[in-house]
């Protein structure tokens, strides 16, 4: 105990410490006092707009709230880690992760990689910034206006990581568009990409699967286990429950990236 600083020792003595471990690529495991867990639960609870008109609320089987922290098993979505730090800082709690897995890794710019892609045009600075940000933080939401070249950012990420990838889009037209964009950027889409929409096979051995969320959100968890990278393109176009269901099943996806042209504040 002598190796622990006096300030941290005081925190431990008070029980005001939050230990965090990584359960999988979806969830964090929180260890803390029961009173602190209740505070965390309250912090990550919000009321759904218009809940009073929803059947589940009117039937009194739901209170109209979404709880992102499960106080019973102490699991929290991994993408919310930075908010745990904010929560703790505002209350003078100490967060103690069990390792350095949570730290962003700085990805140095690699001009040779971009050159090797042999793109038909030069990526813009903001596209490169989004690309390097996604690789550095692993879990991120990239806000990029319509017609700003989001598909090129996605393409560079896919090529750089070179892992089994699931790209989710809200419409069948976007499945075809992204497939065509990858072809335009110089890739053999027919060889490396599989398109999923109504009537198409939902499982493929190809490196990249591009699918509407409607086509896959009811599939079993095991079918999502091979994916190491999952990207939600036009994320604002998804139904939140469906996207959450898909993301939760991708337990081995170390990289989770959303792209959107707009945020509605919810």
ChimeraX commands (.cxc) that place a marker at each C-alpha (Angstrom):
marker #1 position 0.00,0.00,0.00 radius 0.5
marker #1 position 2.95,2.33,0.53 radius 0.5
marker #1 position 3.43,2.60,-3.23 radius 0.5
marker #1 position -0.01,4.18,-3.60 radius 0.5
marker #1 position -0.09,7.95,-3.37 radius 0.5
marker #1 position -1.67,9.53,-0.31 radius 0.5
marker #1 position -4.49,11.08,-2.32 radius 0.5
marker #1 position -5.40,7.77,-3.93 radius 0.5
marker #1 position -5.16,6.01,-0.57 radius 0.5
marker #1 position -7.69,8.47,0.86 radius 0.5
marker #1 position -10.00,7.75,-2.06 radius 0.5
marker #1 position -9.73,4.01,-1.51 radius 0.5
marker #1 position -10.38,4.42,2.21 radius 0.5
marker #1 position -13.55,6.37,1.44 radius 0.5
marker #1 position -14.70,3.83,-1.12 radius 0.5
marker #1 position -14.96,6.60,-3.74 radius 0.5
marker #1 position -13.13,4.63,-6.41 radius 0.5
marker #1 position -14.44,3.30,-9.70 radius 0.5
marker #1 position -12.56,0.33,-11.12 radius 0.5
marker #1 position -13.09,-0.37,-14.81 radius 0.5
marker #1 position -12.25,-3.48,-16.79 radius 0.5
marker #1 position -12.99,-4.43,-20.38 radius 0.5
marker #1 position -15.48,-7.30,-20.62 radius 0.5
marker #1 position -15.45,-7.42,-24.41 radius 0.5
marker #1 position -15.56,-4.98,-27.33 radius 0.5
marker #1 position -19.11,-3.99,-26.34 radius 0.5
marker #1 position -19.16,-3.61,-22.58 radius 0.5
marker #1 position -17.12,-2.31,-19.68 radius 0.5
marker #1 position -17.38,-3.87,-16.23 radius 0.5
marker #1 position -17.69,-1.36,-13.39 radius 0.5
marker #1 position -16.65,-2.18,-9.81 radius 0.5
marker #1 position -17.60,0.34,-7.12 radius 0.5
marker #1 position -19.66,0.87,-3.98 radius 0.5
marker #1 position -23.42,0.39,-4.31 radius 0.5
marker #1 position -24.10,4.08,-3.68 radius 0.5
marker #1 position -21.68,5.10,-6.44 radius 0.5
marker #1 position -23.25,2.55,-8.80 radius 0.5
marker #1 position -26.63,4.16,-8.21 radius 0.5
marker #1 position -25.16,7.57,-9.05 radius 0.5
marker #1 position -23.68,6.14,-12.25 radius 0.5
marker #1 position -27.03,4.60,-13.13 radius 0.5
marker #1 position -28.80,7.93,-12.65 radius 0.5
marker #1 position -26.13,9.74,-14.68 radius 0.5
marker #1 position -26.59,7.39,-17.65 radius 0.5
marker #1 position -30.39,7.42,-17.57 radius 0.5
marker #1 position -32.49,9.63,-19.82 radius 0.5
marker #1 position -36.14,10.07,-20.66 radius 0.5
marker #1 position -37.29,9.22,-24.18 radius 0.5
marker #1 position -38.98,12.15,-25.96 radius 0.5
marker #1 position -42.71,11.54,-26.35 radius 0.5
marker #1 position -42.68,8.54,-24.00 radius 0.5
marker #1 position -46.12,9.39,-22.58 radius 0.5
marker #1 position -47.70,8.49,-25.92 radius 0.5
marker #1 position -45.95,5.12,-26.24 radius 0.5
marker #1 position -47.99,1.93,-25.62 radius 0.5
marker #1 position -45.45,0.39,-23.23 radius 0.5
marker #1 position -45.67,3.44,-20.98 radius 0.5
marker #1 position -49.44,3.61,-21.14 radius 0.5
marker #1 position -49.64,-0.08,-20.23 radius 0.5
marker #1 position -47.35,0.66,-17.25 radius 0.5
marker #1 position -44.73,-1.88,-18.25 radius 0.5
marker #1 position -42.07,0.79,-18.93 radius 0.5
marker #1 position -41.31,4.06,-17.19 radius 0.5
marker #1 position -40.24,5.94,-20.31 radius 0.5
marker #1 position -36.54,5.87,-19.48 radius 0.5
marker #1 position -33.46,4.39,-21.13 radius 0.5
marker #1 position -30.73,3.15,-18.78 radius 0.5
marker #1 position -27.34,2.72,-20.39 radius 0.5
marker #1 position -25.75,1.34,-17.22 radius 0.5
marker #1 position -27.04,-1.99,-15.90 radius 0.5
marker #1 position -26.86,-1.63,-12.15 radius 0.5
marker #1 position -27.42,-5.36,-11.62 radius 0.5
marker #1 position -24.49,-6.74,-13.61 radius 0.5
marker #1 position -22.55,-3.43,-13.59 radius 0.5
marker #1 position -22.08,-3.35,-17.37 radius 0.5
marker #1 position -21.79,-0.14,-19.39 radius 0.5
marker #1 position -21.33,0.37,-23.12 radius 0.5
marker #1 position -17.63,0.82,-23.90 radius 0.5
marker #1 position -18.18,3.90,-26.02 radius 0.5
marker #1 position -19.28,5.80,-22.91 radius 0.5
marker #1 position -15.92,5.56,-21.15 radius 0.5
marker #1 position -15.05,9.25,-21.56 radius 0.5
marker #1 position -18.33,10.15,-19.84 radius 0.5
marker #1 position -17.37,7.97,-16.87 radius 0.5
marker #1 position -14.27,10.12,-16.48 radius 0.5
marker #1 position -16.40,13.28,-16.67 radius 0.5
marker #1 position -18.83,11.85,-14.13 radius 0.5
marker #1 position -15.98,11.00,-11.76 radius 0.5
marker #1 position -14.22,14.33,-12.17 radius 0.5
marker #1 position -17.35,16.29,-11.26 radius 0.5
marker #1 position -17.75,14.24,-8.07 radius 0.5
marker #1 position -14.10,13.86,-7.06 radius 0.5
marker #1 position -14.14,10.11,-7.65 radius 0.5
marker #1 position -11.09,8.23,-8.87 radius 0.5
marker #1 position -11.33,6.09,-12.01 radius 0.5
marker #1 position -8.89,3.17,-12.11 radius 0.5
marker #1 position -8.84,1.18,-15.39 radius 0.5
marker #1 position -7.12,-2.22,-15.22 radius 0.5
marker #1 position -4.50,-1.49,-17.89 radius 0.5
marker #1 position -3.89,0.92,-20.73 radius 0.5
marker #1 position -6.41,-0.56,-23.20 radius 0.5
marker #1 position -8.53,2.58,-22.86 radius 0.5
marker #1 position -5.89,5.04,-24.02 radius 0.5
marker #1 position -6.10,6.32,-27.61 radius 0.5
marker #1 position -3.13,5.35,-29.73 radius 0.5
marker #1 position -1.66,8.08,-31.85 radius 0.5
marker #1 position -1.63,7.02,-35.50 radius 0.5
marker #1 position 1.12,8.75,-37.43 radius 0.5
marker #1 position 0.31,10.00,-40.90 radius 0.5
marker #1 position 1.32,7.48,-43.53 radius 0.5
marker #1 position 1.58,9.12,-46.92 radius 0.5
marker #1 position 2.96,5.92,-48.45 radius 0.5
marker #1 position -0.24,4.04,-47.57 radius 0.5
marker #1 position -2.42,6.72,-49.20 radius 0.5
marker #1 position -0.20,6.66,-52.28 radius 0.5
marker #1 position -0.38,2.86,-52.49 radius 0.5
marker #1 position -4.18,3.03,-52.63 radius 0.5
marker #1 position -3.83,4.68,-56.06 radius 0.5
marker #1 position -6.98,6.72,-55.59 radius 0.5
marker #1 position -8.39,8.54,-58.63 radius 0.5
marker #1 position -8.04,11.85,-56.76 radius 0.5
marker #1 position -6.25,13.30,-53.77 radius 0.5
marker #1 position -8.09,13.00,-50.42 radius 0.5
marker #1 position -8.91,16.33,-48.81 radius 0.5
marker #1 position -7.37,17.27,-45.48 radius 0.5
marker #1 position -10.63,16.81,-43.54 radius 0.5
marker #1 position -11.03,13.32,-45.02 radius 0.5
marker #1 position -7.53,12.39,-43.89 radius 0.5
marker #1 position -8.23,13.90,-40.45 radius 0.5
marker #1 position -11.37,11.76,-40.11 radius 0.5
marker #1 position -9.47,8.69,-41.25 radius 0.5
marker #1 position -6.64,9.09,-38.73 radius 0.5
marker #1 position -9.07,10.04,-35.95 radius 0.5
marker #1 position -11.08,6.84,-36.47 radius 0.5
marker #1 position -7.96,4.68,-36.36 radius 0.5
marker #1 position -6.63,6.43,-33.26 radius 0.5
marker #1 position -9.78,6.35,-31.13 radius 0.5
marker #1 position -11.32,3.08,-32.45 radius 0.5
marker #1 position -14.79,4.12,-31.25 radius 0.5
marker #1 position -15.89,7.39,-32.82 radius 0.5
marker #1 position -18.62,9.30,-34.63 radius 0.5
marker #1 position -17.48,11.21,-37.70 radius 0.5
marker #1 position -19.68,14.17,-38.62 radius 0.5
marker #1 position -19.32,14.94,-42.31 radius 0.5
marker #1 position -21.91,16.87,-44.37 radius 0.5
marker #1 position -23.68,15.33,-47.35 radius 0.5
marker #1 position -21.54,15.18,-50.51 radius 0.5
marker #1 position -18.36,15.68,-48.48 radius 0.5
marker #1 position -16.90,12.28,-49.34 radius 0.5
marker #1 position -17.75,10.09,-46.32 radius 0.5
marker #1 position -17.46,6.99,-48.48 radius 0.5
marker #1 position -13.80,7.73,-49.16 radius 0.5
marker #1 position -13.10,7.97,-45.43 radius 0.5
marker #1 position -14.85,4.63,-44.94 radius 0.5
marker #1 position -12.90,3.11,-47.82 radius 0.5
marker #1 position -9.54,4.22,-46.41 radius 0.5
marker #1 position -10.44,2.84,-42.98 radius 0.5
marker #1 position -11.48,-0.51,-44.47 radius 0.5
marker #1 position -8.30,-0.78,-46.52 radius 0.5
marker #1 position -6.03,0.27,-43.64 radius 0.5
marker #1 position -7.40,-2.20,-41.09 radius 0.5
marker #1 position -7.85,-5.07,-43.56 radius 0.5
marker #1 position -10.13,-7.07,-41.26 radius 0.5
marker #1 position -13.57,-8.66,-41.54 radius 0.5
marker #1 position -15.86,-5.65,-41.82 radius 0.5
marker #1 position -19.58,-4.94,-41.52 radius 0.5
marker #1 position -20.85,-1.68,-42.99 radius 0.5
marker #1 position -24.45,-0.85,-42.09 radius 0.5
marker #1 position -26.51,1.67,-44.06 radius 0.5
marker #1 position -30.19,2.69,-43.77 radius 0.5
marker #1 position -31.33,2.06,-47.38 radius 0.5
marker #1 position -30.74,-0.40,-50.23 radius 0.5
marker #1 position -29.73,2.46,-52.52 radius 0.5
marker #1 position -26.86,3.27,-50.16 radius 0.5
marker #1 position -25.74,-0.37,-50.22 radius 0.5
marker #1 position -25.36,-0.14,-54.00 radius 0.5
marker #1 position -23.86,3.34,-53.86 radius 0.5
marker #1 position -21.13,2.40,-51.38 radius 0.5
marker #1 position -20.34,-0.74,-53.38 radius 0.5
marker #1 position -20.00,1.39,-56.53 radius 0.5
marker #1 position -17.91,4.02,-54.72 radius 0.5
marker #1 position -15.41,1.39,-53.59 radius 0.5
marker #1 position -15.14,0.22,-57.19 radius 0.5
marker #1 position -14.55,3.81,-58.32 radius 0.5
marker #1 position -11.77,4.21,-55.75 radius 0.5
marker #1 position -9.90,1.35,-57.39 radius 0.5
marker #1 position -11.00,-1.74,-55.45 radius 0.5
marker #1 position -12.42,-4.94,-56.90 radius 0.5
marker #1 position -15.80,-4.70,-55.17 radius 0.5
marker #1 position -17.05,-7.94,-56.73 radius 0.5
marker #1 position -14.13,-9.81,-55.18 radius 0.5
marker #1 position -14.01,-8.21,-51.74 radius 0.5
marker #1 position -17.53,-6.90,-51.01 radius 0.5
marker #1 position -20.89,-8.59,-50.47 radius 0.5
marker #1 position -24.15,-6.65,-50.68 radius 0.5
marker #1 position -27.05,-7.53,-48.38 radius 0.5
marker #1 position -30.62,-6.40,-48.81 radius 0.5
marker #1 position -33.99,-8.11,-49.31 radius 0.5
marker #1 position -33.58,-11.53,-50.91 radius 0.5
marker #1 position -29.78,-11.62,-50.70 radius 0.5
marker #1 position -27.65,-14.00,-48.62 radius 0.5
marker #1 position -26.91,-12.44,-45.26 radius 0.5
marker #1 position -23.64,-14.30,-44.66 radius 0.5
marker #1 position -20.52,-14.15,-46.81 radius 0.5
marker #1 position -16.85,-15.10,-46.65 radius 0.5
marker #1 position -15.89,-11.86,-48.40 radius 0.5
marker #1 position -13.84,-9.32,-46.49 radius 0.5
marker #1 position -16.54,-6.64,-46.43 radius 0.5
marker #1 position -20.30,-7.00,-45.98 radius 0.5
marker #1 position -22.45,-3.97,-46.82 radius 0.5
marker #1 position -25.99,-4.28,-45.52 radius 0.5
marker #1 position -29.11,-2.38,-44.57 radius 0.5
marker #1 position -29.85,-2.61,-40.87 radius 0.5
marker #1 position -33.31,-3.95,-41.68 radius 0.5
marker #1 position -31.78,-7.03,-43.30 radius 0.5
marker #1 position -29.62,-8.16,-40.40 radius 0.5
marker #1 position -30.73,-6.80,-37.03 radius 0.5
marker #1 position -32.70,-9.96,-36.19 radius 0.5
marker #1 position -29.84,-12.35,-36.99 radius 0.5
marker #1 position -28.28,-14.44,-34.23 radius 0.5
marker #1 position -25.30,-13.20,-32.27 radius 0.5
marker #1 position -22.93,-15.86,-33.60 radius 0.5
marker #1 position -23.17,-14.52,-37.15 radius 0.5
marker #1 position -21.73,-11.18,-35.97 radius 0.5
marker #1 position -18.76,-12.63,-34.09 radius 0.5
marker #1 position -16.31,-12.65,-37.07 radius 0.5
marker #1 position -16.48,-8.87,-37.52 radius 0.5
marker #1 position -13.53,-6.85,-36.22 radius 0.5
marker #1 position -14.71,-3.54,-37.70 radius 0.5
marker #1 position -18.28,-2.26,-37.81 radius 0.5
marker #1 position -19.26,1.00,-39.47 radius 0.5
marker #1 position -22.67,2.65,-39.32 radius 0.5
marker #1 position -22.91,4.97,-42.34 radius 0.5
marker #1 position -25.55,7.71,-42.20 radius 0.5
marker #1 position -26.03,6.74,-38.54 radius 0.5
marker #1 position -28.84,9.27,-38.05 radius 0.5
marker #1 position -30.99,7.17,-40.41 radius 0.5
marker #1 position -31.14,4.12,-38.11 radius 0.5
marker #1 position -33.74,3.16,-35.56 radius 0.5
marker #1 position -31.79,3.30,-32.30 radius 0.5
marker #1 position -32.97,-0.07,-30.95 radius 0.5
marker #1 position -32.01,-1.87,-34.15 radius 0.5
marker #1 position -28.55,-0.30,-34.34 radius 0.5
marker #1 position -27.96,-1.00,-30.65 radius 0.5
marker #1 position -28.96,-4.64,-31.18 radius 0.5
marker #1 position -26.48,-5.02,-34.04 radius 0.5
marker #1 position -23.63,-3.26,-32.24 radius 0.5
marker #1 position -24.19,-5.32,-29.09 radius 0.5
marker #1 position -23.90,-8.56,-31.07 radius 0.5
marker #1 position -20.55,-7.49,-32.57 radius 0.5
marker #1 position -18.64,-8.53,-29.45 radius 0.5
marker #1 position -15.30,-8.83,-31.27 radius 0.5
marker #1 position -15.44,-5.57,-33.22 radius 0.5
marker #1 position -12.57,-3.55,-31.78 radius 0.5
marker #1 position -13.30,-0.68,-34.15 radius 0.5
marker #1 position -16.79,0.88,-34.07 radius 0.5
marker #1 position -17.29,3.91,-36.25 radius 0.5
marker #1 position -20.34,5.95,-37.12 radius 0.5
marker #1 position -20.62,8.51,-39.88 radius 0.5
marker #1 position -23.35,11.09,-40.20 radius 0.5
marker #1 position -24.11,14.33,-41.93 radius 0.5
marker #1 position -26.20,15.66,-39.08 radius 0.5
marker #1 position -26.79,15.30,-35.35 radius 0.5
marker #1 position -30.22,15.85,-33.78 radius 0.5
marker #1 position -28.94,16.20,-30.23 radius 0.5
marker #1 position -30.50,13.01,-28.89 radius 0.5
marker link #1:1,2 radius 0.2
marker link #1:2,3 radius 0.2
marker link #1:3,4 radius 0.2
marker link #1:4,5 radius 0.2
marker link #1:5,6 radius 0.2
marker link #1:6,7 radius 0.2
marker link #1:7,8 radius 0.2
marker link #1:8,9 radius 0.2
marker link #1:9,10 radius 0.2
marker link #1:10,11 radius 0.2
marker link #1:11,12 radius 0.2
marker link #1:12,13 radius 0.2
marker link #1:13,14 radius 0.2
marker link #1:14,15 radius 0.2
marker link #1:15,16 radius 0.2
marker link #1:16,17 radius 0.2
marker link #1:17,18 radius 0.2
marker link #1:18,19 radius 0.2
marker link #1:19,20 radius 0.2
marker link #1:20,21 radius 0.2
marker link #1:21,22 radius 0.2
marker link #1:22,23 radius 0.2
marker link #1:23,24 radius 0.2
marker link #1:24,25 radius 0.2
marker link #1:25,26 radius 0.2
marker link #1:26,27 radius 0.2
marker link #1:27,28 radius 0.2
marker link #1:28,29 radius 0.2
marker link #1:29,30 radius 0.2
marker link #1:30,31 radius 0.2
marker link #1:31,32 radius 0.2
marker link #1:32,33 radius 0.2
marker link #1:33,34 radius 0.2
marker link #1:34,35 radius 0.2
marker link #1:35,36 radius 0.2
marker link #1:36,37 radius 0.2
marker link #1:37,38 radius 0.2
marker link #1:38,39 radius 0.2
marker link #1:39,40 radius 0.2
marker link #1:40,41 radius 0.2
marker link #1:41,42 radius 0.2
marker link #1:42,43 radius 0.2
marker link #1:43,44 radius 0.2
marker link #1:44,45 radius 0.2
marker link #1:45,46 radius 0.2
marker link #1:46,47 radius 0.2
marker link #1:47,48 radius 0.2
marker link #1:48,49 radius 0.2
marker link #1:49,50 radius 0.2
marker link #1:50,51 radius 0.2
marker link #1:51,52 radius 0.2
marker link #1:52,53 radius 0.2
marker link #1:53,54 radius 0.2
marker link #1:54,55 radius 0.2
marker link #1:55,56 radius 0.2
marker link #1:56,57 radius 0.2
marker link #1:57,58 radius 0.2
marker link #1:58,59 radius 0.2
marker link #1:59,60 radius 0.2
marker link #1:60,61 radius 0.2
marker link #1:61,62 radius 0.2
marker link #1:62,63 radius 0.2
marker link #1:63,64 radius 0.2
marker link #1:64,65 radius 0.2
marker link #1:65,66 radius 0.2
marker link #1:66,67 radius 0.2
marker link #1:67,68 radius 0.2
marker link #1:68,69 radius 0.2
marker link #1:69,70 radius 0.2
marker link #1:70,71 radius 0.2
marker link #1:71,72 radius 0.2
marker link #1:72,73 radius 0.2
marker link #1:73,74 radius 0.2
marker link #1:74,75 radius 0.2
marker link #1:75,76 radius 0.2
marker link #1:76,77 radius 0.2
marker link #1:77,78 radius 0.2
marker link #1:78,79 radius 0.2
marker link #1:79,80 radius 0.2
marker link #1:80,81 radius 0.2
marker link #1:81,82 radius 0.2
marker link #1:82,83 radius 0.2
marker link #1:83,84 radius 0.2
marker link #1:84,85 radius 0.2
marker link #1:85,86 radius 0.2
marker link #1:86,87 radius 0.2
marker link #1:87,88 radius 0.2
marker link #1:88,89 radius 0.2
marker link #1:89,90 radius 0.2
marker link #1:90,91 radius 0.2
marker link #1:91,92 radius 0.2
marker link #1:92,93 radius 0.2
marker link #1:93,94 radius 0.2
marker link #1:94,95 radius 0.2
marker link #1:95,96 radius 0.2
marker link #1:96,97 radius 0.2
marker link #1:97,98 radius 0.2
marker link #1:98,99 radius 0.2
marker link #1:99,100 radius 0.2
marker link #1:100,101 radius 0.2
marker link #1:101,102 radius 0.2
marker link #1:102,103 radius 0.2
marker link #1:103,104 radius 0.2
marker link #1:104,105 radius 0.2
marker link #1:105,106 radius 0.2
marker link #1:106,107 radius 0.2
marker link #1:107,108 radius 0.2
marker link #1:108,109 radius 0.2
marker link #1:109,110 radius 0.2
marker link #1:110,111 radius 0.2
marker link #1:111,112 radius 0.2
marker link #1:112,113 radius 0.2
marker link #1:113,114 radius 0.2
marker link #1:114,115 radius 0.2
marker link #1:115,116 radius 0.2
marker link #1:116,117 radius 0.2
marker link #1:117,118 radius 0.2
marker link #1:118,119 radius 0.2
marker link #1:119,120 radius 0.2
marker link #1:120,121 radius 0.2
marker link #1:121,122 radius 0.2
marker link #1:122,123 radius 0.2
marker link #1:123,124 radius 0.2
marker link #1:124,125 radius 0.2
marker link #1:125,126 radius 0.2
marker link #1:126,127 radius 0.2
marker link #1:127,128 radius 0.2
marker link #1:128,129 radius 0.2
marker link #1:129,130 radius 0.2
marker link #1:130,131 radius 0.2
marker link #1:131,132 radius 0.2
marker link #1:132,133 radius 0.2
marker link #1:133,134 radius 0.2
marker link #1:134,135 radius 0.2
marker link #1:135,136 radius 0.2
marker link #1:136,137 radius 0.2
marker link #1:137,138 radius 0.2
marker link #1:138,139 radius 0.2
marker link #1:139,140 radius 0.2
marker link #1:140,141 radius 0.2
marker link #1:141,142 radius 0.2
marker link #1:142,143 radius 0.2
marker link #1:143,144 radius 0.2
marker link #1:144,145 radius 0.2
marker link #1:145,146 radius 0.2
marker link #1:146,147 radius 0.2
marker link #1:147,148 radius 0.2
marker link #1:148,149 radius 0.2
marker link #1:149,150 radius 0.2
marker link #1:150,151 radius 0.2
marker link #1:151,152 radius 0.2
marker link #1:152,153 radius 0.2
marker link #1:153,154 radius 0.2
marker link #1:154,155 radius 0.2
marker link #1:155,156 radius 0.2
marker link #1:156,157 radius 0.2
marker link #1:157,158 radius 0.2
marker link #1:158,159 radius 0.2
marker link #1:159,160 radius 0.2
marker link #1:160,161 radius 0.2
marker link #1:161,162 radius 0.2
marker link #1:162,163 radius 0.2
marker link #1:163,164 radius 0.2
marker link #1:164,165 radius 0.2
marker link #1:165,166 radius 0.2
marker link #1:166,167 radius 0.2
marker link #1:167,168 radius 0.2
marker link #1:168,169 radius 0.2
marker link #1:169,170 radius 0.2
marker link #1:170,171 radius 0.2
marker link #1:171,172 radius 0.2
marker link #1:172,173 radius 0.2
marker link #1:173,174 radius 0.2
marker link #1:174,175 radius 0.2
marker link #1:175,176 radius 0.2
marker link #1:176,177 radius 0.2
marker link #1:177,178 radius 0.2
marker link #1:178,179 radius 0.2
marker link #1:179,180 radius 0.2
marker link #1:180,181 radius 0.2
marker link #1:181,182 radius 0.2
marker link #1:182,183 radius 0.2
marker link #1:183,184 radius 0.2
marker link #1:184,185 radius 0.2
marker link #1:185,186 radius 0.2
marker link #1:186,187 radius 0.2
marker link #1:187,188 radius 0.2
marker link #1:188,189 radius 0.2
marker link #1:189,190 radius 0.2
marker link #1:190,191 radius 0.2
marker link #1:191,192 radius 0.2
marker link #1:192,193 radius 0.2
marker link #1:193,194 radius 0.2
marker link #1:194,195 radius 0.2
marker link #1:195,196 radius 0.2
marker link #1:196,197 radius 0.2
marker link #1:197,198 radius 0.2
marker link #1:198,199 radius 0.2
marker link #1:199,200 radius 0.2
marker link #1:200,201 radius 0.2
marker link #1:201,202 radius 0.2
marker link #1:202,203 radius 0.2
marker link #1:203,204 radius 0.2
marker link #1:204,205 radius 0.2
marker link #1:205,206 radius 0.2
marker link #1:206,207 radius 0.2
marker link #1:207,208 radius 0.2
marker link #1:208,209 radius 0.2
marker link #1:209,210 radius 0.2
marker link #1:210,211 radius 0.2
marker link #1:211,212 radius 0.2
marker link #1:212,213 radius 0.2
marker link #1:213,214 radius 0.2
marker link #1:214,215 radius 0.2
marker link #1:215,216 radius 0.2
marker link #1:216,217 radius 0.2
marker link #1:217,218 radius 0.2
marker link #1:218,219 radius 0.2
marker link #1:219,220 radius 0.2
marker link #1:220,221 radius 0.2
marker link #1:221,222 radius 0.2
marker link #1:222,223 radius 0.2
marker link #1:223,224 radius 0.2
marker link #1:224,225 radius 0.2
marker link #1:225,226 radius 0.2
marker link #1:226,227 radius 0.2
marker link #1:227,228 radius 0.2
marker link #1:228,229 radius 0.2
marker link #1:229,230 radius 0.2
marker link #1:230,231 radius 0.2
marker link #1:231,232 radius 0.2
marker link #1:232,233 radius 0.2
marker link #1:233,234 radius 0.2
marker link #1:234,235 radius 0.2
marker link #1:235,236 radius 0.2
marker link #1:236,237 radius 0.2
marker link #1:237,238 radius 0.2
marker link #1:238,239 radius 0.2
marker link #1:239,240 radius 0.2
marker link #1:240,241 radius 0.2
marker link #1:241,242 radius 0.2
marker link #1:242,243 radius 0.2
marker link #1:243,244 radius 0.2
marker link #1:244,245 radius 0.2
marker link #1:245,246 radius 0.2
marker link #1:246,247 radius 0.2
marker link #1:247,248 radius 0.2
marker link #1:248,249 radius 0.2
marker link #1:249,250 radius 0.2
marker link #1:250,251 radius 0.2
marker link #1:251,252 radius 0.2
marker link #1:252,253 radius 0.2
marker link #1:253,254 radius 0.2
marker link #1:254,255 radius 0.2
marker link #1:255,256 radius 0.2
marker link #1:256,257 radius 0.2
marker link #1:257,258 radius 0.2
marker link #1:258,259 radius 0.2
marker link #1:259,260 radius 0.2
marker link #1:260,261 radius 0.2
marker link #1:261,262 radius 0.2
marker link #1:262,263 radius 0.2
marker link #1:263,264 radius 0.2
marker link #1:264,265 radius 0.2
marker link #1:265,266 radius 0.2
view
